[in-house]
């Protein structure tokens, strides 16, 4: 191979690599996927000092701002941080997924694992209104029961939020449909 031919090939590969890198950086479908984080079940409980990694946010938390909690089902059997971001983008939602937190069922997110969404990390409101913390539970009780680890972690998470922000039980709302263990949830949250 002549020197000129080799230089042409090296230049071509270099230019294609640069163009590919620029296109990758400009890919809007990747935006927001890295925002948020997951909290494994073992790390999700409060420490002796009363703090938890869910309260380590990018913006300072205004303690008086959060006044109610709404628990909803995601409706689908699978969810991960990436799938939630893609779903919200396909619906044209600005600001990422509507959830502040999502509790996994082992399909995508681990069973009982909490995904802390960008809305919480940046202390943004949800579509449910100002001052409302939205907690999503992966799955739909119509399609099958939620897992035990998921339900236990949901109760633990809601109790942490209620304690931190002095939210009373009458300010916790369930929008989960039939089949969800609502009575058990309310009893465990009220009995904290």
Buried (B, 14 or more C-beta within 10 A) or exposed (E): EEEEEEEEEEEEEEEEEEEEEEEEEEEEEEEBBEBBBBBEBEEBEBEEEEEBBBBEEEEEBEEEEBBBBBBBBBBBBBBBBBBBBBBBBEEEEEBBBBBBBBBBBBBBBBBBBBBBBBBBBBBEBBEBEEBBBBBBBBBBBEEEEBBEBBBBBBBBBBBBBBEBBEBEEEBBEBEBEEBBBBEEBBEBBEEE
